[in-house]
Amino acid sequence: MTNPNEPAPTEGGIVAEVAHMTAEQRAEHDAEVAEAVAPDREIDVEVGETLLELRDVTLRFGGLTALDSVSFGIRRGEILGLIGPNGAGKTTCFNAMTGVYRPTSGQVLLEGKPLGKSSRHRITQLGIARTFQNIRLFGEMTALENVVVGADARAKTSVVGALLRLPRHHHEEQQAVDRAMALLEFVGIADRAADKAKNLPYGYQRRLEIARALATEPKLLCLDEPAAGFNPAEKEELMQLIRKIRADGYTVLLIEHDMKLVMGVTDRIVVLEFGKKIADGLPAEIRENPAVIAAYLGVPDDDVA
């Protein structure tokens, strides 16, 4: 029987519990969390075939060419960095992939199939999720509720079933809450599950947005400048989280201005300048690439070897 004088258990208790686990217990616990987060996902961190591909994607706004025949692929199981100076077209690339903009010409293919005129909602269902450069959370909802909203993208209950509160809807609802709580623990903010999103520290809001994106069970997670506004310690923690996300079976596309973070966490990097791809290679190759150095340092084209 519960003692009425004892405080009710809080989600923070989960974190305290984990902190006192042995390495063996922690490994078993992490496996259980991964299973709760996405029980149907095959976890394989080996880099494999192309998951998403841009083929000669051009995007124009009136007389402005934001993307100019951009082509590159993202391989299953890798962390790909997409970098370039301000105005290079990085976020526009994200928007073209996630249905915010439709390419003027060219194609975006997911697992070999053109996305065409698919709606943003449909693209999320197909397996592409993203965060935003400017945080977009439901401020009046709790952290847990924000993540449950993401899980709803996978709900199969009909409108009638939801209105009538049929058993299938109730079961899906409980699954969504369980997965959402596991995801909050996965990104390290389970102790703030009951707090309104607007009351969370800035770094926690960033992590919450990642958790909400993961709740859609994406094949590809697109992170748009997730380290913006972070101090060095927070950036280091973010690098660890991104590696953890990949290790849990996700493919990651990362836009980021912090070159130390990009070089430290990515497997491969694509560089844009003025809407054109100017380089594609391993971090060590990109670091030494004359065209990339010129783009960032403003060296005249004639001086590029």
C-alpha positions in Angstrom: 0.0 0.0 0.0 1.3 3.5 -0.9 2.2 5.7 2.0 0.3 9.0 1.6 3.1 10.9 3.3 5.6 9.8 0.8 6.2 12.1 -2.2 4.9 11.0 -5.5 7.5 9.5 -7.8 8.7 11.9 -10.4 10.3 11.4 -13.8 13.5 12.8 -12.4 13.6 9.5 -10.4 14.4 7.7 -13.6 17.6 9.8 -14.1 18.7 9.3 -10.5 18.1 5.5 -10.9 20.2 5.3 -14.1 23.1 7.3 -12.5 23.6 4.5 -9.9 23.5 1.6 -12.4 26.5 -0.6 -13.1 27.9 -0.7 -16.7 26.1 -4.0 -17.4 22.8 -2.6 -16.0 23.2 0.6 -18.0 23.7 -1.3 -21.2 20.6 -3.4 -20.6 18.7 -0.2 -19.7 19.8 1.6 -22.8 18.6 -1.4 -24.9 15.2 -1.2 -23.3 15.0 2.6 -24.0 16.0 2.0 -27.6 13.2 -0.6 -27.9 10.7 1.7 -26.4 11.8 4.6 -28.7 11.2 2.8 -31.9 10.5 -1.0 -31.5 10.2 -1.6 -35.3 13.4 0.1 -36.4 16.4 -2.0 -37.5 19.4 -0.7 -35.7 22.4 -0.8 -38.1 25.1 1.9 -37.9 27.1 0.6 -40.9 27.1 3.0 -43.8 25.0 1.5 -46.6 23.2 2.4 -49.8 22.0 5.8 -50.7 18.9 6.8 -48.5 18.2 10.2 -49.9 19.4 11.8 -53.1 19.2 15.3 -54.7 19.5 15.1 -58.5 20.3 18.5 -60.2 18.0 20.3 -57.8 17.5 24.0 -58.8 15.3 26.3 -56.9 14.5 29.9 -58.0 12.6 32.7 -56.4 11.8 35.1 -59.2 15.2 36.1 -60.6 17.1 34.7 -57.6 18.6 31.2 -57.9 18.8 29.8 -54.4 20.0 26.4 -55.5 21.8 25.8 -58.8 21.8 22.1 -60.0 22.7 20.7 -56.6 23.4 16.9 -56.5 24.5 14.8 -53.6 23.4 11.7 -51.8 23.0 10.7 -48.1 24.0 7.2 -47.3 22.1 5.1 -44.8 23.8 5.1 -41.4 26.0 8.2 -41.9 26.2 11.6 -40.4 26.5 14.0 -43.3 27.4 17.7 -42.7 26.0 20.4 -45.0 28.1 23.5 -44.6 28.8 26.8 -46.4 29.0 30.6 -45.7 25.8 32.6 -44.9 23.4 32.6 -47.8 25.0 29.5 -49.4 21.6 27.7 -49.6 21.9 25.2 -46.8 18.5 25.8 -45.2 16.9 26.1 -48.6 18.3 22.6 -49.3 16.5 21.4 -46.1 13.3 23.1 -47.2 13.5 21.4 -50.6 13.9 18.0 -49.0 11.2 18.4 -46.5 8.5 19.8 -48.8 8.6 23.4 -47.6 9.7 24.4 -51.2 9.2 22.5 -54.4 12.3 22.4 -56.7 12.0 24.5 -59.9 13.7 21.6 -61.6 15.5 18.4 -60.6 14.4 15.7 -58.1 14.6 14.7 -54.5 14.4 10.9 -54.1 13.9 8.9 -50.9 15.0 5.3 -51.2 15.0 5.7 -55.0 11.4 7.1 -55.2 10.8 10.8 -56.1 9.1 12.8 -53.5 7.6 15.0 -56.2 4.7 17.1 -54.9 4.3 15.2 -51.6 3.0 17.4 -48.7 5.1 18.1 -45.7 3.0 15.8 -43.6 3.4 13.0 -46.1 7.2 13.5 -46.3 7.3 13.2 -42.5 5.3 9.9 -42.7 7.7 8.7 -45.4 10.6 9.1 -43.0 12.2 12.6 -43.1 12.1 14.7 -39.9 13.7 18.0 -39.1 14.4 20.6 -36.4 14.5 24.3 -37.2 17.1 27.0 -36.9 14.6 29.0 -34.8 13.1 26.7 -32.2 9.5 25.8 -32.9 7.9 24.2 -29.9 4.4 24.3 -28.4 5.2 26.6 -25.5 2.1 26.0 -23.4 2.4 22.2 -23.7 4.7 20.1 -21.4 7.8 18.6 -22.8 6.1 15.2 -22.7 3.1 16.5 -24.7 5.4 18.1 -27.3 7.0 14.7 -28.0 3.6 12.9 -28.0 2.6 15.3 -30.8 5.5 14.0 -32.9 4.5 10.4 -32.2 1.0 11.2 -33.6 2.6 11.2 -37.1 2.6 7.4 -36.8 -0.9 7.0 -35.4 -3.2 4.7 -37.4 -6.4 5.3 -35.5 -9.2 6.9 -37.6 -10.9 10.1 -36.6 -14.0 8.1 -35.6 -11.9 5.8 -33.5 -10.3 8.7 -31.7 -13.7 10.4 -31.0 -15.2 7.2 -29.7 -12.1 6.3 -27.7 -12.0 2.8 -29.1 -9.5 0.3 -27.6 -7.0 0.7 -30.5 -6.9 4.5 -30.0 -6.3 4.0 -26.3 -3.5 1.5 -27.0 -1.8 3.8 -29.5 -2.2 6.8 -27.1 -0.4 4.8 -24.3 2.3 3.6 -26.7 2.9 7.3 -27.7 3.3 8.4 -24.1 5.7 5.5 -23.3 7.8 6.3 -26.4 7.8 10.0 -25.7 9.0 9.4 -22.1 11.7 7.1 -23.4 12.8 9.7 -25.9 13.0 12.4 -23.3 15.3 10.1 -21.3 17.3 9.3 -24.5 18.1 13.1 -25.1 18.7 13.7 -21.4 15.8 15.8 -20.2 13.4 13.2 -18.6 13.5 15.1 -15.3 11.7 18.0 -17.0 8.9 16.0 -18.7 6.1 17.8 -16.8 7.5 21.3 -17.4 6.0 23.6 -20.0 8.3 23.9 -23.0 8.5 27.6 -22.7 9.9 27.3 -19.2 12.8 25.0 -20.2 16.3 26.3 -20.4 17.4 27.0 -24.0 19.6 24.0 -24.3 16.8 21.7 -23.1 14.5 23.3 -25.7 16.9 22.3 -28.4 17.0 18.7 -27.0 13.2 18.6 -26.8 12.9 19.6 -30.5 15.3 16.7 -31.4 13.2 14.3 -29.3 10.0 15.5 -31.0 11.6 14.9 -34.4 12.8 11.4 -33.3 9.2 10.6 -32.2 8.1 10.5 -35.9 10.5 7.5 -36.3 12.5 9.0 -39.2 14.7 7.3 -41.6 16.6 10.6 -41.9 16.9 13.2 -39.1 17.8 16.7 -40.4 19.2 19.1 -37.8 19.3 22.7 -38.7 22.0 24.5 -36.7 21.3 22.6 -33.4 24.3 24.2 -31.7 23.2 27.8 -32.3 23.5 29.8 -29.0 25.4 27.0 -27.2 28.5 27.4 -25.1 31.5 25.1 -25.7 30.4 22.6 -23.0 26.9 22.4 -24.5 28.4 21.8 -27.9 30.4 18.9 -26.7 27.3 17.4 -25.1 25.5 17.9 -28.4 28.2 16.1 -30.3 27.8 13.2 -27.9 24.1 13.2 -28.4 24.4 13.2 -32.2 26.8 10.2 -32.1 24.3 8.5 -29.8 21.5 9.1 -32.2 23.5 7.6 -35.1 24.5 4.6 -32.9 20.8 4.0 -32.3 20.2 3.4 -36.0 19.4 6.8 -37.4 20.9 8.6 -40.4 21.6 12.3 -39.7 22.0 15.4 -41.9 23.5 18.3 -40.1 23.7 22.0 -41.0 26.0 23.8 -38.6 28.3 26.9 -38.6 30.6 25.6 -35.9 33.4 23.9 -37.8 34.9 22.2 -34.8 31.6 20.5 -34.2 31.1 19.6 -37.9 34.6 18.2 -38.2 34.3 16.3 -35.0 31.0 14.5 -35.6 30.4 14.0 -39.3 31.5 11.1 -41.6 31.3 13.2 -44.7 30.7 16.9 -45.7 29.0 18.6 -48.6 29.9 22.3 -49.1 27.6 24.9 -50.8 28.5 28.4 -51.9 26.0 30.7 -53.6 23.6 27.8 -54.1 26.2 25.6 -55.8 28.0 22.5 -54.5 31.7 23.2 -54.5 33.0 20.2 -52.5 32.0 16.7 -51.2 34.3 14.6 -49.2 35.7 13.4 -45.9 36.2 16.0 -43.1 40.0 15.9 -43.6 39.6 16.4 -47.3 37.2 19.3 -46.9 39.5 21.0 -44.3 42.3 21.2 -47.0 40.1 21.9 -50.0 41.3 25.3 -51.6 37.7 26.1 -52.8 36.3 25.7 -49.3 39.0 27.8 -47.8 38.4 30.5 -50.3 34.6 30.4 -49.7 35.1 30.9 -45.9 38.0 33.3 -46.0 37.0 35.3 -49.0 40.1 34.6 -51.1 39.7 35.8 -54.7 38.9 33.0 -57.2 42.1 33.7 -59.1 44.1 32.9 -56.0 42.6 29.4 -55.6 45.0 26.7 -56.7 
